Amino acid sequence: MATAELTRVRMWYDQHGEGDPCVLLHPGGGGVDSRALEPTVAGLSPTFRVFTPEQRGHGRTPDPGGPISYEAMAADTIEFIETV
């Protein structure tokens, strides 16, 4: 388990397996985070290096303040992929 220091947020993520990278995005909603992806991670990690970042204000990634929008989360995800 690690964090990626992004421009607008410190994004928590975990990684499993080895191979080509695969980034999985958890569903939205209250109380939802990367743990919702555990069955998928178990199936993909024998073949891929699976990354499971948690979006701002979800799970172990703090809410940096201000509105949470799809645009902000998309920008965070792009920066996560470019950084990690």
C-alpha positions as CSV (number, residue, x, y, z in Angstrom):
1,M,0.0,0.0,0.0
2,A,1.3,3.4,-1.0
3,T,0.3,6.9,-1.8
4,A,1.0,8.9,-5.0
5,E,1.7,12.6,-4.3
6,L,-0.4,14.3,-7.0
7,T,-0.8,18.0,-7.7
8,R,-4.2,18.2,-6.0
9,V,-4.4,15.2,-3.8
10,R,-2.4,12.5,-2.0
11,M,-4.0,9.4,-3.7
12,W,-3.8,6.1,-1.8
13,Y,-3.4,2.9,-3.9
14,D,-2.5,-0.7,-3.7
15,Q,-0.9,-3.0,-6.3
16,H,-1.1,-6.8,-6.8
17,G,0.6,-9.2,-9.2
18,E,3.1,-8.8,-11.9
19,G,3.0,-8.2,-15.6
20,D,1.6,-5.5,-17.8
21,P,-0.1,-2.7,-15.7
22,C,-3.9,-2.6,-15.3
23,V,-5.5,0.2,-13.4
24,L,-8.9,-0.6,-11.9
25,L,-11.3,2.2,-10.8
26,H,-13.7,1.6,-8.0
27,P,-17.4,2.4,-8.2
28,G,-18.7,5.7,-6.7
29,G,-21.0,6.3,-3.8
30,G,-20.8,6.6,0.0
31,G,-18.6,4.1,1.7
32,V,-17.2,2.6,-1.5
33,D,-13.5,2.2,-2.2
34,S,-11.1,-0.2,-3.8
35,R,-12.2,-3.1,-1.6
36,A,-15.2,-3.4,-3.9
37,L,-12.6,-4.6,-6.6
38,E,-11.2,-7.5,-4.6
39,P,-12.9,-10.3,-6.7
40,T,-11.7,-8.6,-9.9
41,V,-8.2,-8.1,-8.5
42,A,-8.0,-11.8,-7.6
43,G,-8.8,-12.8,-11.1
44,L,-6.5,-10.4,-12.9
45,S,-3.4,-10.3,-10.6
46,P,-2.0,-13.7,-11.8
47,T,-1.6,-12.1,-15.3
48,F,-1.3,-8.3,-14.7
49,R,0.2,-5.9,-12.3
50,V,-3.1,-4.5,-10.9
51,F,-3.3,-1.0,-9.4
52,T,-6.3,0.0,-7.3
53,P,-6.2,3.8,-6.6
54,E,-8.9,5.3,-4.4
55,Q,-10.4,8.5,-5.6
56,R,-10.5,11.7,-3.6
57,G,-12.8,11.5,-0.6
58,H,-13.1,7.7,-0.9
59,G,-11.5,5.1,1.4
60,R,-8.0,6.1,2.4
61,T,-7.6,9.0,0.0
62,P,-8.5,12.3,1.8
63,D,-11.0,14.8,0.6
64,P,-8.8,17.8,-0.4
65,G,-11.7,20.2,-0.1
66,G,-13.9,21.8,-2.7
67,P,-16.3,20.0,-5.0
68,I,-15.7,16.5,-6.1
69,S,-16.4,16.2,-9.8
70,Y,-15.9,13.7,-12.5
71,E,-13.6,16.1,-14.2
72,A,-11.4,16.4,-11.0
73,M,-11.3,12.6,-10.5
74,A,-10.5,12.1,-14.2
75,A,-7.6,14.6,-13.9
76,D,-6.4,12.8,-10.7
77,T,-6.5,9.4,-12.5
78,I,-4.6,10.7,-15.5
79,E,-1.9,12.1,-13.2
80,F,-1.8,8.9,-11.2
81,I,-1.2,6.9,-14.4
82,E,1.5,9.3,-15.5
83,T,3.2,9.4,-12.0
84,V,3.0,5.7,-11.0
